[in-house]
Amino acid sequence: MAELRIAIEAAAPSDYRTPLLVLQHFQRDQQPGGLAADVDRRLGGAISRVLERGDFQGKKDETLLLYPADGQIAAERVLVVGVGKREEYTSEQLRRAVGVAVRQAEKLRVRELAFSMAHVDRLSEHMGAYHAGLATVEAATLAAWDYRELKTGADATERVDVEAVTLLARDTEERAEFGRAAAYGAVAARAENLARELQTLPGNIATPTHLAATAERIAAEHGLRVTVLDRAGIERAGMKALLAVAQGSQEEPRFIILEYNGGADGDPPLVLIGKGITFDTGGISIKPAERMEEMKYDMSGAAAVLAALKAIAELRLPANVVGLVPSTENMPSGTAVKPGDVIGSLLGKTIEVVNTDAEGRLVLADALAYARRYNPRAMVDAATLTGACVIALGHHAIGLMGNDGDLIDEVRKAGQRVGERCWPLPLWDEYRPQIDSAVADIKNTGGRPAGTITAGWFLKEFAGDIPWAHLDIAGTAWREDVPPYLRKGATGVPTRLFIEWVRSRVE
């Protein structure tokens, strides 16, 4: 589908011609506020009357659709979206409201809509014009995305997509702030949509080779340096843990390196690492058949890294950034690694493979060890690593661990700003004995207790002294219960978190 068009106009909502004008309303407010009051007056008090009767109260995600009479206002339709209580209003509430509006536009078969950013008095001052514009542009771009390229029936051709969104500013100064926000927000959200597309593709299409080709295309389009190691190259590099996971599959593994040099020559880079298991059966420790099709999403960390590097290059952020993607399938076969096998690793540590379904940490171990050669300022990895994280945090928070408190705090704040929230978990020394092995330096699982934390401890063994943070996105990379600005399935998490973290480091 075509990219969503974003426009910024300094115009009064009542006078702006659009198929759908979107206003917002706080719960418990008895009358429309700000310029929404002017829209209500020109509609003959239609919004006020509904509020008085209690048919619309402004509760979160509640909607009121009105059809103006000829000549009342320029818009063909007015949609009022509830945003909940004024004191609880955040950027995330605004993103939800924008998502609700886009979904209503799709039902109405409306291709264009306009958001009044002055729907209540001093809205922009409530969160700042820039942040209000950013949340609106991000949410609209994410909400309008829908991957239907593999469909051939009527659903692929008859649906009407939202094609254009306009933000209505109160004055030229606010218009400039919205424009600045749109320049960043549209790039970041489009990148997350790319990650969602890669996630959504089935495993027979989104193979390690496909991820490598995507990296090569991104590099060619945006001036990045790309290096792709095939099986022989991975072997020469000494990535024995990655090779062990790959040895059960006929699909060729790939180790992908994307390098963006936007900072000073010689400035140590920031490193982003993404788990790229393009399909995970669990190997010999095979998973149950039920919902195994969802294991195409096990490359979500890789998708986020590739997409984030694309956006970082588009935005020309003044930093040196390296993206690393260890990618393979995890399949059972006569050549697959077995429970009880002892394998090597790039760092030289020997690993007892207790469970072949704990393969993500194996490929990440080699990637973390590889990253150390850059002497990076910091490195952050993302992986759909443990089902235990879903049990601990559900589908609303990313599990966050690391070896540096300041870095953990940076990543957590970046996630909070973009609506990809993280919750820190402890890597206390007391957890380390759970991954002791009787026959090797370390084993790849510590059992059921604190499964997310012991997986983090395994990775910590390979990060060394470099500031490092780990994002367990097992519960957030794909979801059924999603906010209105997303769709069921792939979320693209943590693409925008990655981009925001890099930006926060350099601006």
Legacy VTK file of the C-alpha trace (Angstrom):
# vtk DataFile Version 3.0
C-alpha trace
ASCII
DATASET POLYDATA
POINTS 507 float
0.000 0.000 0.000
1.087 3.601 -0.612
2.618 5.627 2.197
0.226 7.826 4.160
0.400 11.484 3.111
0.794 13.945 5.993
-0.121 17.631 5.653
0.035 20.495 8.148
-2.298 23.485 7.804
-2.902 26.580 9.908
-6.694 26.739 9.669
-9.811 26.976 11.807
-11.509 23.556 12.123
-14.912 25.000 11.228
-13.613 26.348 7.933
-11.428 23.468 6.779
-12.881 21.364 3.975
-12.431 17.654 4.666
-14.473 14.448 4.415
-13.958 13.863 8.148
-13.052 16.389 10.840
-11.817 14.796 14.079
-12.220 16.455 17.496
-11.474 15.074 20.936
-13.367 15.432 24.186
-12.427 14.874 27.815
-14.631 12.758 30.031
-16.663 14.868 32.525
-16.376 18.066 30.454
-19.944 19.335 30.087
-19.256 21.476 27.014
-16.867 21.300 24.058
-13.719 23.337 24.699
-11.409 25.490 22.619
-12.093 25.697 18.905
-14.348 22.657 19.245
-16.783 25.080 20.881
-16.873 27.066 17.634
-17.628 23.885 15.684
-20.422 23.097 18.154
-21.870 26.605 17.855
-21.911 26.408 14.058
-23.582 23.007 14.326
-26.364 24.595 16.347
-25.164 23.064 19.639
-25.404 19.474 18.367
-22.414 18.258 20.399
-23.624 20.012 23.558
-27.056 18.444 23.298
-25.622 14.932 23.079
-23.392 15.662 26.092
-26.371 16.933 28.087
-28.314 13.755 27.387
-25.376 11.557 28.365
-25.385 9.607 25.105
-21.720 10.527 24.675
-19.515 11.110 27.719
-15.983 11.299 26.343
-14.856 7.970 27.792
-11.671 6.506 26.338
-12.205 5.368 22.705
-15.895 6.403 22.717
-17.088 8.084 19.510
-19.795 10.466 18.323
-20.393 10.925 14.580
-22.283 13.970 13.283
-23.350 15.030 9.786
-23.472 18.830 9.429
-26.207 20.459 7.394
-25.163 22.323 4.264
-23.382 25.545 5.054
-22.869 24.930 8.778
-19.173 24.056 8.535
-16.857 23.060 5.698
-16.384 19.438 6.824
-18.679 16.706 5.514
-18.610 14.781 8.811
-17.508 15.456 12.388
-16.140 12.682 14.569
-15.737 13.395 18.287
-13.462 10.894 20.041
-13.415 10.437 23.802
-9.969 10.563 25.418
-10.896 9.841 29.026
-10.152 12.001 32.038
-8.263 15.241 31.545
-5.790 14.495 34.351
-4.921 11.134 32.775
-4.295 12.503 29.281
-0.962 11.391 27.806
0.658 10.976 24.402
-0.557 7.379 24.458
-4.158 8.526 24.937
-3.739 10.826 21.951
-2.306 7.960 19.883
-5.323 5.845 20.833
-7.725 8.602 19.784
-6.016 8.961 16.412
-6.205 5.196 15.925
-9.927 5.211 16.736
-10.448 7.960 14.142
-8.581 6.059 11.427
-10.625 2.922 12.129
-13.858 4.941 11.853
-12.639 6.463 8.580
-12.073 2.964 7.198
-15.622 1.950 8.140
-16.956 5.087 6.487
-14.800 4.440 3.392
-13.223 7.862 3.823
-9.765 8.288 2.349
-8.809 11.592 3.989
-9.336 13.086 7.449
-8.226 16.145 9.402
-7.359 16.367 13.113
-8.125 19.540 14.982
-5.196 19.960 17.351
-7.038 22.703 19.226
-10.040 20.653 20.242
-9.717 21.789 23.860
-8.252 24.963 25.336
-4.475 24.913 25.386
-4.149 21.299 24.249
-0.745 21.879 22.772
0.509 23.361 26.034
-0.752 20.293 27.887
1.925 18.117 26.266
3.697 20.564 23.961
2.868 21.189 20.322
5.773 19.064 19.148
4.781 16.009 21.193
1.104 16.337 20.285
2.038 16.474 16.599
4.463 13.593 16.961
1.914 11.312 18.644
-0.685 12.139 15.987
1.598 11.503 13.017
2.995 8.284 14.486
-0.429 6.892 15.336
-1.982 7.804 11.991
0.895 6.220 10.053
0.788 3.057 12.154
-3.017 2.829 12.073
-3.260 3.201 8.297
-0.875 0.293 7.648
-2.398 -3.027 6.633
-0.498 -5.814 4.901
-2.730 -7.484 2.319
-0.247 -8.187 -0.459
-0.603 -11.965 -0.187
-4.403 -11.856 -0.481
-6.069 -12.341 -3.877
-9.789 -12.035 -3.095
-12.158 -9.124 -2.619
-10.651 -8.211 0.750
-7.448 -7.285 -1.051
-9.085 -4.971 -3.579
-12.355 -3.598 -2.211
-11.210 -2.084 1.078
-10.751 1.669 1.185
-7.507 2.752 2.796
-6.913 6.026 4.576
-4.501 7.833 2.284
-4.022 11.302 3.757
-4.133 13.014 7.154
-4.014 16.744 7.892
-3.092 18.324 11.225
-4.822 21.665 11.795
-2.625 24.151 13.673
-3.789 27.329 15.394
-1.027 29.551 14.006
2.165 29.511 11.971
4.364 28.850 15.011
2.359 25.771 15.927
2.353 24.713 12.288
6.155 24.785 12.313
6.267 22.606 15.439
3.857 20.109 13.884
5.984 20.067 10.743
9.121 19.346 12.758
7.308 16.526 14.567
5.980 15.073 11.319
9.466 14.985 9.783
10.600 12.658 12.571
7.394 10.815 13.413
6.513 9.740 9.882
9.982 8.267 9.308
9.954 6.396 12.622
6.431 5.032 12.115
7.113 4.001 8.509
10.149 2.114 9.779
7.998 0.318 12.321
5.600 -0.557 9.509
8.518 -2.089 7.609
9.282 -4.210 10.657
5.620 -5.243 10.819
5.730 -6.271 7.171
8.839 -8.408 7.693
7.229 -9.988 10.758
3.983 -10.697 8.929
5.610 -12.481 5.998
5.452 -16.283 6.370
8.568 -18.277 7.097
8.819 -19.628 3.560
9.270 -16.049 2.308
11.000 -14.222 5.167
13.987 -16.563 5.305
17.456 -15.530 6.527
18.306 -14.914 2.874
15.308 -12.595 2.566
16.362 -10.621 5.651
19.835 -10.291 4.152
18.375 -9.050 0.856
16.284 -6.522 2.793
19.429 -5.284 4.543
21.196 -4.959 1.207
18.288 -2.965 -0.222
18.244 -0.638 2.801
21.995 -0.142 2.481
21.762 0.660 -1.234
18.904 3.123 -0.760
20.327 4.966 2.245
24.084 4.762 1.939
24.850 2.211 4.644
27.623 -0.334 4.583
26.361 -3.908 4.558
28.179 -7.186 5.121
26.416 -10.550 4.898
28.147 -13.710 6.079
26.886 -16.977 4.615
27.357 -20.352 6.294
31.005 -20.553 5.267
31.621 -16.990 6.434
29.932 -17.665 9.764
32.131 -20.727 10.192
35.288 -18.776 9.372
34.236 -16.118 11.898
34.008 -18.777 14.595
30.313 -18.350 15.443
29.854 -21.905 16.624
26.671 -21.250 18.629
24.885 -19.748 15.624
26.053 -22.652 13.460
24.793 -25.167 16.027
21.273 -23.771 15.825
21.457 -23.627 12.022
22.729 -27.177 11.519
19.251 -28.734 11.615
17.842 -26.650 8.757
18.254 -26.751 4.996
17.771 -22.968 4.892
21.071 -21.131 4.754
21.874 -19.037 7.857
23.040 -15.463 7.552
24.886 -13.059 9.829
23.959 -9.526 8.760
25.967 -6.407 9.583
24.600 -2.937 8.766
26.808 0.064 9.525
25.658 3.689 9.543
28.349 6.320 9.927
26.635 9.574 10.813
28.988 10.525 13.642
32.608 11.553 13.761
35.247 9.246 12.294
36.497 6.910 14.976
33.654 7.690 17.358
32.627 4.398 19.038
29.277 3.225 17.703
26.032 2.281 19.329
25.163 -1.331 18.509
21.664 -2.733 17.974
21.282 -6.512 17.894
18.163 -8.426 16.849
17.346 -12.117 17.116
16.572 -13.393 13.628
15.090 -16.890 13.995
12.872 -16.853 10.914
10.970 -19.928 12.069
11.280 -21.684 15.400
9.957 -25.211 15.748
11.926 -25.623 18.964
14.274 -28.058 17.259
14.516 -31.533 18.827
12.819 -30.056 21.927
9.882 -29.443 19.616
7.075 -27.042 20.438
3.396 -28.059 20.554
1.620 -27.862 17.193
-1.008 -25.431 18.483
-0.171 -21.876 17.345
3.230 -22.919 16.075
2.491 -20.800 12.989
3.145 -17.773 15.187
6.793 -18.776 15.359
7.357 -16.882 12.111
7.465 -13.899 14.486
10.643 -15.176 16.152
12.646 -12.804 13.943
10.901 -9.722 15.345
14.064 -8.395 16.964
15.867 -8.650 13.637
13.024 -6.854 11.850
13.212 -4.013 14.363
16.975 -3.637 13.960
16.831 -3.515 10.155
13.941 -1.046 10.199
15.570 1.140 12.853
18.815 1.389 10.854
16.773 2.489 7.834
15.097 5.265 9.843
18.328 6.353 11.554
19.910 6.791 8.119
16.855 8.641 6.741
16.888 11.001 9.718
20.657 11.462 9.376
21.144 11.188 13.112
24.666 12.300 14.098
25.826 8.937 15.441
27.679 5.855 14.344
25.330 2.886 14.627
25.879 -0.798 13.870
23.043 -3.289 13.430
23.751 -6.994 13.869
21.329 -9.779 12.934
22.151 -13.459 13.521
19.572 -15.293 11.422
18.611 -18.930 10.910
15.738 -21.359 11.256
15.535 -23.718 14.244
14.429 -27.078 12.852
14.445 -30.748 13.955
16.292 -33.145 11.700
18.940 -35.843 11.700
21.595 -33.129 11.767
20.003 -30.922 14.426
21.710 -30.140 17.712
20.431 -32.426 20.503
19.626 -31.886 24.180
22.781 -32.620 26.110
25.158 -31.609 23.303
28.009 -29.277 24.195
28.799 -26.598 21.636
31.312 -23.798 21.292
30.849 -20.063 20.780
32.645 -17.094 19.269
33.777 -15.982 22.710
35.256 -19.420 23.395
32.846 -20.412 26.157
31.426 -23.911 25.934
27.654 -24.298 26.243
25.620 -27.306 27.292
22.408 -27.293 25.265
19.842 -28.460 27.798
16.884 -27.427 25.660
17.123 -26.793 21.913
14.124 -24.471 22.139
16.334 -22.016 24.038
18.092 -21.213 20.760
17.665 -17.457 20.636
20.190 -16.859 23.389
22.678 -19.028 21.496
22.618 -16.929 18.341
22.606 -13.727 20.399
25.628 -14.945 22.355
27.721 -14.950 19.185
26.272 -11.605 18.080
27.103 -9.981 21.433
30.610 -11.391 21.295
30.996 -10.095 17.730
29.757 -6.642 18.774
32.592 -6.306 21.286
35.125 -5.857 18.475
33.611 -2.418 17.771
34.352 -1.277 21.351
30.866 0.267 21.317
29.630 3.023 23.597
26.646 0.809 24.379
24.701 -2.060 22.884
21.047 -3.045 23.081
19.581 -6.323 21.893
15.954 -7.253 21.254
14.595 -10.778 21.118
11.393 -12.764 21.431
13.378 -14.725 23.957
11.227 -16.335 26.658
7.661 -17.432 27.196
8.370 -16.690 30.849
8.354 -12.979 30.010
4.762 -13.278 28.790
3.819 -14.941 32.077
5.578 -12.239 34.089
4.521 -9.101 32.192
1.749 -10.145 29.831
1.504 -8.306 26.527
1.819 -4.743 27.779
5.473 -4.403 28.746
8.902 -5.348 27.435
11.191 -7.135 29.869
14.310 -4.996 30.371
17.624 -6.164 31.823
21.251 -5.153 31.562
24.586 -4.542 33.216
24.460 -0.737 33.372
21.876 1.167 35.424
22.176 4.410 33.447
21.659 2.613 30.151
18.660 0.727 31.511
17.152 4.025 32.588
17.805 5.578 29.144
16.133 2.700 27.355
13.173 2.678 29.733
12.579 6.418 29.228
12.876 6.107 25.445
10.255 3.359 25.503
7.960 5.451 27.685
8.143 8.377 25.246
7.128 6.298 22.227
4.568 4.084 23.962
6.735 0.940 23.938
6.988 0.545 27.679
9.640 -1.507 29.459
9.804 -2.933 32.954
13.207 -3.661 34.528
13.964 -7.095 35.933
16.930 -7.818 38.241
20.086 -9.622 37.189
21.128 -10.360 40.758
24.132 -12.611 41.335
21.910 -15.108 43.137
20.343 -16.113 39.798
23.663 -16.987 38.127
24.087 -20.514 39.621
20.908 -21.630 37.804
22.861 -21.725 34.525
25.890 -23.554 35.888
26.690 -26.720 33.939
28.392 -29.876 35.179
29.986 -30.551 31.781
30.482 -27.132 30.161
31.157 -23.516 31.070
27.465 -22.682 31.034
24.115 -24.252 30.111
21.481 -22.597 27.980
18.548 -22.732 30.414
18.171 -22.298 34.145
14.848 -24.063 34.492
11.382 -22.620 34.999
12.010 -20.311 37.991
12.906 -16.779 36.824
13.213 -18.018 33.243
13.403 -14.532 31.741
16.076 -13.444 34.198
18.290 -16.501 33.762
18.080 -16.023 29.979
19.266 -12.476 30.574
22.089 -13.786 32.737
23.143 -16.119 29.917
23.427 -13.135 27.570
25.276 -11.096 30.185
28.053 -13.695 30.100
28.757 -12.687 26.494
28.284 -8.907 26.785
31.375 -8.414 28.916
31.995 -5.003 30.475
30.411 -3.002 27.652
27.229 -1.173 28.716
24.474 -3.503 27.524
20.707 -3.755 27.768
18.440 -6.602 26.738
14.820 -6.277 25.620
12.679 -9.407 25.892
9.841 -8.664 23.475
8.190 -12.083 23.589
4.939 -10.577 24.875
4.902 -7.389 22.803
6.244 -8.225 19.324
2.858 -9.563 18.241
-0.477 -9.263 19.984
-4.166 -9.961 19.641
-5.263 -7.258 22.101
-3.773 -4.139 20.531
-4.386 -0.393 20.925
-6.549 1.146 18.180
-3.565 2.475 16.223
-2.252 -1.066 15.618
-3.770 -4.182 14.104
-3.923 -7.704 15.450
-0.601 -9.402 14.783
2.797 -7.819 14.294
3.475 -4.637 16.277
6.967 -3.707 15.066
8.161 -3.328 18.667
10.796 -2.092 19.515
11.640 -0.230 16.276
10.592 3.226 17.482
12.223 2.605 20.867
15.529 1.868 19.110
15.279 5.035 17.012
14.301 7.202 19.979
17.113 5.791 22.113
19.718 6.590 19.455
18.263 10.056 18.977
18.260 10.713 22.710
21.939 9.812 22.804
22.976 12.385 20.228
20.514 15.293 20.434
LINES 1 508
507 0 1 2 3 4 5 6 7 8 9 10 11 12 13 14 15 16 17 18 19 20 21 22 23 24 25 26 27 28 29 30 31 32 33 34 35 36 37 38 39 40 41 42 43 44 45 46 47 48 49 50 51 52 53 54 55 56 57 58 59 60 61 62 63 64 65 66 67 68 69 70 71 72 73 74 75 76 77 78 79 80 81 82 83 84 85 86 87 88 89 90 91 92 93 94 95 96 97 98 99 100 101 102 103 104 105 106 107 108 109 110 111 112 113 114 115 116 117 118 119 120 121 122 123 124 125 126 127 128 129 130 131 132 133 134 135 136 137 138 139 140 141 142 143 144 145 146 147 148 149 150 151 152 153 154 155 156 157 158 159 160 161 162 163 164 165 166 167 168 169 170 171 172 173 174 175 176 177 178 179 180 181 182 183 184 185 186 187 188 189 190 191 192 193 194 195 196 197 198 199 200 201 202 203 204 205 206 207 208 209 210 211 212 213 214 215 216 217 218 219 220 221 222 223 224 225 226 227 228 229 230 231 232 233 234 235 236 237 238 239 240 241 242 243 244 245 246 247 248 249 250 251 252 253 254 255 256 257 258 259 260 261 262 263 264 265 266 267 268 269 270 271 272 273 274 275 276 277 278 279 280 281 282 283 284 285 286 287 288 289 290 291 292 293 294 295 296 297 298 299 300 301 302 303 304 305 306 307 308 309 310 311 312 313 314 315 316 317 318 319 320 321 322 323 324 325 326 327 328 329 330 331 332 333 334 335 336 337 338 339 340 341 342 343 344 345 346 347 348 349 350 351 352 353 354 355 356 357 358 359 360 361 362 363 364 365 366 367 368 369 370 371 372 373 374 375 376 377 378 379 380 381 382 383 384 385 386 387 388 389 390 391 392 393 394 395 396 397 398 399 400 401 402 403 404 405 406 407 408 409 410 411 412 413 414 415 416 417 418 419 420 421 422 423 424 425 426 427 428 429 430 431 432 433 434 435 436 437 438 439 440 441 442 443 444 445 446 447 448 449 450 451 452 453 454 455 456 457 458 459 460 461 462 463 464 465 466 467 468 469 470 471 472 473 474 475 476 477 478 479 480 481 482 483 484 485 486 487 488 489 490 491 492 493 494 495 496 497 498 499 500 501 502 503 504 505 506
